[in-house]
């Protein structure tokens, strides 16, 4: 089971439009990144929860979301992993794939490469997409939960951090 390092909630804006901690464009209220409200915001009466989806291939982040076959779904509550399951993608056509993805009710998608049309449709539907990520599933998840996913160790080859910024 993984846990969230709650120092992530102190993500501060430093004059830029991209949150350096989450490596994504975000909305700010004062100087606190509102991305924390989704990732660590109140969902129920007493629980902080989120569902993370990561396409996987042989235990690693699948290199291309558009053609990925398997997803790992991880439910996080109060900073702890409470459930993990695998789901097989049945749809290959982009619109149907988006609809199938939305049916699993994931808040966050962490993936490798993703086409602009799929990413646009998912973000327009409220899914937080962090693309151009590589690595072992458990390492990527731990890095995300602890605010370290933006490091070069998790950037796809040739991307460093430029691709991660562009995917938002």
N, C-alpha and C positions, 0 to 999 in steps of 0.2 A: 504494500500500500504506500502511496506517495502522499506527501502533505505539502501544503502551500506555505511558502515563507511569507508571512504577512507584512514584511517590510515592503512588499510590492505595492501595497495600498498607499504608500507615501510617494508614488510616482509624481514628480513635479515637472511642470512645464518650464523649459529654459529658453523661452522666446522662439522656439521652432514649432512648426505645425505637426511634426512627427514625434510621437512619444518615443524617446530613446530606449526606455525600458521594454516596451512592448513591440517596438519596431513597426508601428503602424500609425497612420493618421488617426487622430482622435479629436473628440470635442472636449473642451475644457470648461470647467465651472470654477472661476477663480483660478487657482493654479494646480488643481487636482485633476488628473486625467480621468474622464468619465468612463474610459474603457474598464476601469476597476469596478464600476457599478454593474457592468454586465458580468465580468469574470468573478467578482466577489460580492455582487449586490444581493440584496434580500429577495428571495423568490417566494418563500413560504413564511409562515408566522415566526419561525425560529431558526430557519436553516438557510445557509448560503450555499447555492448549488449551481452547477453548470454541467453541460454535456459536451464533451470534446470528441470530435471524429477525426481519425487519422487513417488515410488509405494506406494499406500495408502490403508488402510483398516480401516474403521470406524474413519476417521480423523487422524489416526496415520500412521507412517511409517510402511508399511507392513513388517512382520517379515522375510519373505523369498522372495527375488526378483524372483527366478526361477518359483514360482507358483503364483505370484501376478496377480491379474486380472485388477486392476485399476491403472492408472498413473495420477498424477497431473503434468501438464506442466506449468511452470512459466517462462514468458519472462521478462527479466530485461534489461532496457535500461537507460543509464546515472544514474545508481544507484537506479532507481525506478522500482517497479513492474508495468508493463504496460498491462499485459494480463495474465489470468489464465484460464486453461481449464482442463477438465478431458478427458482421453482417455481410452478406454477398450482394454486390450490385447486380441487378438483373437487366437494367436498362443501359443502352449504349447511345441512343439518340440524345443530343444535348438537352432539349426541353424536358424529355421524360426523365433523364438523369437528375436534373435539378428537382423535379417534382418528387422523385424517389428519395433524394437526399433530404428534402424538406420534410418528408413524412417521418423521418427518424427523430426529428425535433432536436437536432444538435445546435448548440449556440455558437460553437467554434469549429472551424475546419483548419487543421494544420496539414499542409500537403507539400508535395514537390511542385513541379511545374504545373500550371493551370492556364487554360486558354482564357483570353480576355472576356469572351462572351459568357462562359460559365461563371467566372469570377464575378462579373457584373451582375448577373442574375441572382447569384447567391447573396452578394452584399446588399442588393436592392431588397431582398427578402429578409434582411436582418441578421444574416450569418456573418460572423467576424472571420474573414479569411486571412490566414497567414501562409503565404505560398513561398515556393523556392527554398524549401527546407529539406535537409537530408539527415539520415542517421538512424540508429536503432530506436524503435518505438519507445521503449522505457526511458532511454536517455533523453530523447526529444521531449517527452512528456514531463520528466523531472525538470528539464531546463525551462520549459514553458511555465510550469507552476512556480518556479523560483526566479522568474524574470531574467533568465540567461539565454533565451532562445536567439537573441539578436547577435550572438557571438559568431565569428567566422567559422567555428567548428561545425555549425549546423547549416551553413549556407551551401547551396548546391554548387558543385564545381563550376567555376567561371562566373559566379554571381557575387561572391563576397556579400556585401550588404546592400548593394544597389538594387538587386532584384527583389529582395524582401520589401524594400521601401516602395518599389513600383507596384508590387502586388496589392497594396492597400489602395 
